[in-house]
Amino acid sequence: MRTIPGNPNNPKEMNADIEFRSVDHVLDEIRAMRVKGGSPFGRSAAWAFILAIQQEEINSISELNERIQEISGQLIALKPTMGTIANTIYLVNKQFSLKKDDGLELCKQSILKLCRRIIELSYDAVNKLGVFGGSLVKEDTTVMMHSYSSSLMSCFRNAAEQGKQFRVICTESRPLRESRLAVKMLQGYGIPVTYITDASIWEFIPSADIVIMGADAIAYNGDVANKMGAALVTQLAMLSKVPVYVATEIFKLDLRTRTGYRIQMERRSADEILQDGDFDSLEGIEVINQFFDLTPSYQIAGLITQYGIFGSEMAPQLWERFERDLLVQGESGD
């Protein structure tokens, strides 16, 4: 067995959560993109509600509702694509509606308990799906990945702990190049890495046996939103007959899509892709920093989830199982 440094259950080791100090601190860290990965974004949203209830003076049910709506709006404005954020907001609002007639303090406590369960189950899901993903990585295979994902890292870590010898082709994931963090973690796991530019994918994908990526949101029809370039990887993988798997906790299923909502593909500031001196002026130039894209479900071989590996069209049924786990286990702690 290969010895892997660090503790996979330690949030800092998995680069999962920042030690947030206030609601504003949560929002600032999200805005600055120091929160990385779809699962940590959902946990960050839960922390925003926890810190508001714990630290702020909220003296009535109406004030609590106003604060919930304010925080919800700020979170969605910052990360409209992120399914885990949308679902945390959905569940908090649902819990508020269920408990608002029980009085302010009981309502607060029920929301605190819910948010803590969201965080707990998210860590648990990432650890569990890593076991399934690690089993999917075979001996002497080459895996291509794109962008950073704590779920994806959990898969690689588990495969390494099983003593498997494999290598990873890692795209840089422009413009913010989140994959650098993945490369550093893979180095720590003792996994050989080939680090390539996004434009080199077609050159290298024929040498991959499998593609595994993360996800930021899953639609009800099984389509997957991920960092810009993921759809390109899946298109080229399909042409090269390389199967594509997505490592994701089911909490990333965007519940809004069940009623026809289309996942919003976030665009970020042009400053992230421009350097000083690139152009004399921007007159007549439209600069678009598209940050996410959408991969059709038919191009995905399967979702690697905390419940096992399933076709992406199974996500709604798996959500029902997840919500039962969340609510039943939450009630058992009352």
Sequence and secondary structure as in RCSB ss.txt:
>XXXX:A:sequence
MRTIPGNPNNPKEMNADIEFRSVDHVLDEIRAMRVKGGSPFGRSAAWAFILAIQQEEINSISELNERIQEISGQL
IALKPTMGTIANTIYLVNKQFSLKKDDGLELCKQSILKLCRRIIELSYDAVNKLGVFGGSLVKEDTTVMMHSYSS
SLMSCFRNAAEQGKQFRVICTESRPLRESRLAVKMLQGYGIPVTYITDASIWEFIPSADIVIMGADAIAYNGDVA
NKMGAALVTQLAMLSKVPVYVATEIFKLDLRTRTGYRIQMERRSADEILQDGDFDSLEGIEVINQFFDLTPSYQI
AGLITQYGIFGSEMAPQLWERFERDLLVQGESGD
>XXXX:A:secstr
     S TT TTTTT      SHHHHHHHHHTT S SHHHHHHHHHHHHHHHHHHS   SHHHHHHHHHHHHHHH
HHH TT HHHHHHHHHHHHHHHHHGGG HHHHHHHHHHHHHHHHHHHHHHHHHHHHHHHHHS TT EEEE S  H
HHHHHHHHHHHTT   EEEEE  TTTTTHHHHHHHHHHHT  EEEE GGGHHHHGGG SEEEE  SEE TTS EE
EETTHHHHHHHHHHTT  EEEE  GGGB GGGGGT      EE GGGT  TTS S  TT    EE EEEE GGG 
 EEEETTEEE GGGHHHHHHHHHHHHHHHHHHT 
